[in-house]
Amino acid sequence: MSTSSETNGPVKGDPPRVVILGGGYGGIYTALKLQRAARRGRIHLSLVSQENYFLAHPMLAEVVSGSIEPPHIVNPIRRMLPHVHFHQARIQSVEVESRTLVINRLGQSSRYDRIPFDHLVIAVGSRTDLSRLPGMEEHAFPFKTLGDAFFLRNHVISVLEEAEVETDPKEKQDLLTFVVAGGGYTGVEVASEINSFTREAAKSYRRIDPSEIRVILLHRGSRLLPVLPDKLAEFSHRVMQRRGVEVRLNTAITEATSQSAILGNGETISTRTLVVALGSAPNQLLDVLPGKRSARGRLVVDDTLSVPDCPGVWAVGDCAAVPDVHTGGTCPPTAQYAIRQAKHVARNILATINGKSLRPFSHRNLGVFVPLGRFSGAAEVLGLKVSGFLAWWLYRSYYLYQLPRLERKVRVVTDWTLELFFHRDIVRMDIARSQGISRAHYEPGQLIYREGDLARNFYTILNGQVQVVRNDNGEDTPVATLGAGESFGEVSLLQGIRHTASVRALDTTDLLVMSGADFKALATSSTQFAESLADVMQQRLSGSRRPESAADDDPVA
C-alpha cells in the first residue's frame, strides 16, 4: 500500500483548506457557493465523492418511464466546479485530531492519499439498508441510484416481453403485477411512473391488455405522503386509485422471495417486481466520526450547522440532524432543505475564516411537489394547495430550475417536449457483459493483480503458470508457483480482505475469471464446492502444500 498527500501539508500563509465529503445536493451546493472564494484564492477547496457526477434525484423516477434519458439528469462534477480540486475516491477515515482525511482513489486500490483540512463539511447523505427484512436484499429493487432506475426500467420491459408470450394465465398475471413498498414521496412517484408507463407500453403488445396490469402500493401508515397536508395526501390517494393503482394503507411488508411479497398480515402477493422505497439508513462513515447521533442515527449539529465539540467540522443534508427553529424538531431530509443548508454552511465557513459572527440556520418550507404520473400532481406552494395539471407543471418547472447547467436543462426540456408528441420508448438496453464468467490472457511478466488491491475476482488457470510474490521490506519475494487446474484469489474474497500478495504470469497464461459476487454465491449455495474450497484454504493456510505454492492470500500477513 502506498500513501501520498495532496500536498506536503499546509504551509504558513496558505489559504484555509476546506474539504467537502459527498457529491449530493448538500456537498455540491456547498461547493458552488464557495467556488468564488476558491477562484479568488481566499480558500483551497476540495470535494471527495465516489461518483464523478451529480444526480438530480427528484427526477430519477422519470428515468424508469422513459420520460427522461438517463444521462440528462446527471452533471459532471468537474464541469460544474472547475475551480474545485475534485477527488473521485472512497473515504477511508477522518482523523479529526490531526485534521486529515484519508481517501482511496478508485482504480488505485493500493494507493491512499491524505488530505489536510481546516474545515470539513460532511454531506455524505444516507444509504439503503434492506438487511432487516428477509429476502429484500436478494429479490427487491432498491431505488436510490441512477443504476437502480436503469436496471428497474430494463426489468419492467423484460416482464412485459415475457408476459406477451406466456400461455399460463396465472404466470402472466404474476408477471404483470408490480408491487411498490413505501408510501412516501419516492414510493408514490415510482408507483405512478410504473403505472402510467406500463399501461401505455401495453398498447404495443398484442397479447397484453392494459386492464391486466396491476400496480400495488403498500404503506404501513394510515395515509400516504406524510410530507403533505391531509387534503393533498387524500387527493393523491384518489388520483392514484382512479388511474389504476391499488393503494393499501396500514400494510407492512415483512419478507420477499423471488416470486412474492409477503405482508405482515400473512398475505402473499405473487409478483416478479418488488420495488422498495424504504430502508433508509445513516451512511456508514458516520460510525467512525466523533459527535452525537440522533435517534435515527444522523449526526447532530447546532443551529449554525457545526458539529458540537468538533471545531471546523460541519454537516448538512440527509446525514445531519439539523434543528428546525420553526417546528422545534429537525429539518426533513429533502433536496430543498439540503440546498438551503449547503448555502448557509458556506456562508458560515467564510464568516469563520474572516472572523465574523455565525448566523443560525432558518428556513421555511417553500413547497412540496409530488408527481402522480402524466399531467397530474399534488403540491403545496407557499401555503397554497394545488392539485392536478397545475401541480404537475409546477413540479417540473421547480426541479428544472434546480437542475444545474443550461445544457442539462435544455436536454431535459427536449425530452419532455418529445414525450408530448411521441410514445415513450420501450427498448430494453442490456449493458451487461455477454458472459458472467470471462477469460483473460496474460503474457510473461504481466501483473494479474497487485498486493493491496481490493479482491474482486476468483481465478482458475486454464494453461500456463503464475507466480505469487509478496513484498517484504521493499523487496519482492516469490512465495508460490501455480499451474494449470489450480486457482487463486479465493481467500481474500471469502475473508473480505485485500490481497496480501501480487500475482504475475510466468509464461503465456490463460485464466478463467469469475466475479466475486458470483463466486460467493456459488460458495454459499454448493456444499461440494464449499467443501473443496475449505480443503484448499486449509492446505494453504497451514502451509501443508509444497513450499513454492504457499498461500497467496495469508490473512495474517
N, C-alpha and C positions, 0 to 999 in steps of 0.2 A: 504494500500500500504506500503510495506517495502522497505527500502533503505539501501544499503550497499556499501562499497567501495572495489575496487580490493585489496587495502591495506589501511593502515591508512593514506596514503598520502606519498609524497616523504620525505625522511629523508636526512639531510645534509650528503653528501658523497655518496649517492646512485647514480648509473649511470643515465644519462639523459633518460627520458621516451619518446619513440617515439610510437605514435598510428596511425595506418593506417585505414582509413574508406573505405571499399569496397573490394570485392573478385574477381574483374575482372582482366584484363590484367594490368592496372595501379597499383592496390593495391598488387596483388600477386608478380609481378616482382620487386616492391619496396622492399617488404619483403624478397624476395630471395636474393637481393643484400645486404640487411642489416643483413641477418641472421648470417653471420660470426662474425660480430661485437657483435651481441647478444650472440652468443655462447661463445665468449671470455669475456663476462661480461662488455663490453665497453658501451652498451646501454641496456635498458629494452624495449623490442619490443612487441607490441600488435597489433592484427588485428581484426577488427569487420566486420562481414558480416552476412546477413540473411541466406545465404546458406552455408553449410559446405563443399562445393566443388567448384572447379574452372572449368568453362566451356570453352572449345575450340570453341568459337563461329563461326569462319570461316568454321568449319566442320559441322555445325548444319544442313544445307540443306541435307546432305547425310544421316541423320537420317530418313528424310521423305521418301527417296527412298529405304532405307534398305541397302545401301552400307556400313554403319557403325552401329554397335549395340549401342544403346543409352548410356549404362554405360561406353563405351570405350573412350568417349571424355570428360569425367569428371574425375577430380582428387581430392581425399580427401585432404582438406587443411591441416589437422593435420599431414598427412604423407609427404606432400610437405614441410611443415615448422615445423619440430619437435622442433625447438628452439624458436618458437614464441608463445606468450600467445594468443590463439585464443578464440574469443567470438562469438558464434552464437547468434545474438541478433538484435533487431531493434534499430536504433539510434533515441533517443527521442529529444535530444537537444545538442548543443555545446555551452558551456559557455566560450567564448574566454577570457574574462577578468580574470576569476578565473582559467583558464587553466584546465577545467574539461569537460569531456564527460559523458553524461547521456545515459545509454542504458537500454533496456527492454529485458531480456533474453526470447527466445522463449520457450513456455511451462510453463513459470512462469510469468503470466500476471501481477501479483500484485507486482512483485519484480523489483526494479530499482537499478542498480549499477552505481556508479560514478567512472570514471577512470581518474586520473590526467594525464596530458601530458605536456611535454616541447616542443615537436614538433608534429604537427598534419598534416598528409598527407590525403587530400581529394581526393578520387578516386572512387566516387560513381556512375560514369557512367551516363547514360541517362535513360529515361523511354519512354514507348509508350503511346501517348495520342491521342485517336481517337474520343474524345468527340466533336470536332468541325464539324464533318460530321455526319448528321443524320443517325441513324441505324448502324453505323460502330461498335460501342461497342457491340451491341447486336448480329450482324449477321456475322461480318467479322472475319477471323482468323488472329490474330497478329502473328509476327514471331520474337521472341526475346529470349525466354527461352527454355530449354530442354522440358518442359511440352508442350509448344506451338508446337514444332516439333513432339512430340509423338502423341499429340491429332490430329494434321493435318494428320499424316500418317494413323491413325485409321479411320479418316473421309474419306480419299481418297479411302481406301479399302472398306469402307462401301458403298460408292456410286457406286463402281464397282459391288458390290454384288446386290444392288438394281437395277442397270441397266440391270443386267443379267436376271432378272425375270420381268422387266417392259414391258408391252404389248403396251402401248401408245407411238407411235414414238416421239411425242413432249416431253413427260415427260422423255423419255430415253435420248433425246438429251440434255435436261436441266441438267440431272444428269451427263452427260459426257462432260459438258462444265466447264472448270476450268479457273477462272479469277485471275490474279495477278496484283495488283496495285502498281506501283513504279518501275521505270526502272534503279535504281541504282544497286550497287553490289548485295545486298541481293535479290532484286526482280528478277534480271536476273538469279541468281543462283537457287532460288526456282522454278521459271518457268521452267528452264532447267531440274531440277531434277524431277519435277512432270511430265513433258512431256516424258522424257525417261522411267520413272518408269511405268506410266500408259499404254504406248504403249507396253512395254514388258509384263506387267501383263495381258493385254487384251488377249494375246495369250492363257491364261489358262482359259478363259471364252468362252463357245461355242457360245453364242449369242451376243458377242461384237466383232466388227471388229475394229482393231486399227485405221482405217481411220475415224471411227465415233468420235474419241476423238478430242476435240477442246480445245486448251490451248491458252488463250489470255493474252498478256502482255500490260498493259496500262502505258503510261508515258507522263506526262504533258509537258516535254521538247521537244526540236527539235531533239535530238538524245539520244540514250541510253548511260549509263555509263559515266557520266561527269568526272569520275576519270581517264579515259583512253584517249589517243590521238585520234584524229578524225579517223585515218585509222583503228585502232584496234576496236574502237566502231562500225565502219561500218562493219568490218569483223564479229564481234559478232552478229550484226543485221542479216547479211546474213546467218550465220550458224544457228541461231535460226529459221529463216524462212524456211531454207532448211530442217530442222528437224521437221517442222510442227507447230512451234509456230507462232501465229498470233500477230505481233507486231504493236501496234497503238501508233504513236507519236502525240504530241500536243493534247493529250486526257486526260482530268482530270475526276476523279470520284468524284461525289458530294453527293451521297446518296446510302444506301444499305437497302435491305429488306431481308427477309428470302428466297426469291426466285429470286432475281435480283440484278444487279449492275446498278445504274443509272448514266449516264455520263453527263458532263457539256453541251454537245450539245443537251441534251434531249433524247438521245437514251437510250434504256433499253436492257441490256443483261440478258437473263434468265439463271440462274445458281444456283447451290446449294453449290458452293465452291468459296468463295471470300477471297483471301489472301491479306493482306495489308502489304507492306514493306515500310511504310511511317509513319508519325505521331510522329517522334522522338521529345521529349521534355526534358527540363532540369529536373534533379532529384529534387523532392520537398524539399529535405534537404537544397538545396541552398537558399531557401526562408528565412531561419532563420539564415543565415550566413552573417557576415559583408563582405564588399568588393564590388567592382563594377561588373556589369554584361555586357556581350557583347550584341550585337543586337539580338543574338539567345539565350540569357539567360544563357550563360556559365560564369563561374567565371573567371574574368580577372586576369592573373598573369603576372609578369615581366619575363625577359629573363632568370632569374635564377630559375623560376618555383615557386617563393614565392608570396603570396598574399600581395600586397602593403598595408602598414599601419597595417599589422597584423603579427608582428614578430613571427616566429616559425610556421606559418601556410603556407602550401604548397598545390598545386593542380596539378593533372596530368590526362591525359586520356580524355574521352568524355565530362566530366563536366567542363573542363578547356579551356579557350581561350588562347592558348599558341602562342606567337609571332613566326612567321616563318621568320628568318633573310634572307632567300634566296628569298622569294617571296614578303615580305613586308606585307603579310596578316597574317592569323592564320593557325596553323597546322591542317590538316584534322583529324577528329575523327576516326582513324583506329587503328587496333591492332598493326600494325608496329610502328606507332608513339607513342602509349601508352607504349609499351615495352621500347623504347629508352628514353622516358621521365621518366619512372619509374627508370631506372638505373641511369639516370642523377640526379634526385632529391635525390636519396640515397647517391650519392657522395657528393652533396652539403650539405646535412644534416650532414654527417660526417665531412665535411670541417668546417661547422659552429661550431660543437662541439669541434673540435680541434683548433679553432681559425685561420683557413686558409681562403684564399680568395675564393669567389664563382666563378664558371665558367658559362657563358651564354650557354643556350641550342641551339645546332645547329645540324640539321640532314637533309641529302639529301635523298629523297625517293629512296630506293634501287630497287623498282619494284612494279608493281601492277599485281595481278593474278585474272582472272575471269574464273571459270569453266563453260562450256557450255553443260554439260551433258557428257555421256560416251565418253571418248577418244578425247575430243575436248575442247579447251580453248583459251583464249587470254591473252597475258601478255606483259608487258614492263619491262625488266630487265636491269638495269644499262644503260638505253638509247636505248637498243636493242629491237625491236618489234618482238615478237614471237607469232605464232598462230598455231592452230591445235593440233596434238598429243603432240608435244614437250611442248607447253604451258600447257597442261593438266598435263603432267608428272612433270613439274617444280612446278606447283601449289601444287600438292600432296606432292612433296619432301620438299618444303619450309615449309608447315604447319605441316608436320610430324616432321621436325626438331624442330619447335617451340613448339610442344606438350611436356609438362613436363613429366618426369619419363619414364624410359625404359620400364616398364611393360605396360604402355598405348601405347607406340609406337609399341610394339610387337603385342598387341591386334588389333590395327588399321591395321597394315600391314597384319595380318592374315585375317581380314575382306575383305580387298581389294584383296588379293590373291584368296580367295574363290569365290569372285564375278567374277573372270575371268573364272572360270570353271563351276559355277552353277548359276541357275536363282536366282534373288533376291526374298526374302521371301514375300508372300502375306498374311501372317497370321495377323488377326486383334486381338490384345491383349487388351481385355477390363479389365481395372484395377479399374473401378468404383465399388462402393458398389452395391449390388444386389437390395437395396431399397433406394429410395430417402428420405423416411420417415422411421425412425427406432424406435425401442423400447428400453427402458432402465429399468433395475431393480435395486432397492436400498434396502438395509437392514436398520433397525432403526439406526439412528445416522450418517449414511454415508452422506458425503458432495456432493451436486449436482454441485454447483459452489460457488466460494469464492468471497467475496467483493473485488472489484478492478480488477476482471478478465475481459478480453475482452468479449463482448456479441457475442456469436457465434450461439446460437440455441433458438428456441421457444419451450416451454414445455407445454404439456397438461397432467393432472393427470388422468390416467385410473382407478386406485384404490389406496387407501392409503391416507396418509396425509403428507404434508411438512410444515416446519416452516421457516419463513423468519426472519433472525436475522441480526441486524446492530451493528457494533462495535462502542461504544461511550466511548471515553477516556479509551480504553483498556478493556472495559467490553462488553460482548455480551448481547444485549437487544432484546428479541423477539418482533417483530412488526406485524407479520401476521401468520395466520394459514390457509392453503388452502387445500381443499379436492377434491374428485373425480368430474370430469367435469370442474374444474377450470384450468386456465392456468397462466403462468408467464413467464417473460423474454422479453415481447413484447416492453415495454417502452424503455429499453436500446437499443434494435435493431433499433427501429424506430427513436430514437433521436441520435443514433450514439455515445453513451456514455458507459463508463464501468459500470458494476454492482455496485451499491452503497449499496448492502446488500448481505449476504450469504444465501443460501438455503440448508437445510438438511432434510433428511427423518425423520419423527417422528415414523413411523412404516413401515412395509413392503410395498413398493410403486412401482408401475409400471407407467412409463411415455411414452407418445408418443412424439418423438423428431423430430422436423423439422429444417433443416438447416436455417441459417439466410438469405441466398440468396433466397431459396425457399419461406420463409416466406414473405420477402419483395416483391417478385414478385406477390405473392397471394394478399398481402395487397394493392398493387397498381393496380391490374387488376380486383379485385372483389369488386363492390360497396357495396354489402351486408356485406361481410367480413370486409371491411374498416369501415363501419358504426358501426358494432358490436364492433370492436376494439376501435373506438372513444368513445363509451359509457363506456367501461371498463376502458379506460385510464382516462376519466373524473371523474369517480367514485373514482378511486384510487388516482388521484392527488388532488381531492377535499376532500378526506377523508370521503366521504359520506357512505362508507360501514362500517360494524361492525368493532370496533377498532382492533380486533385481525387479521383482513385481510386487513391491510393498505398496501400501495404501497410497492412493493419490489424494485422498481427502481425509487426512487424520484430523478428527475434530479437536484433538488436544493441541495440535500444532498451531 
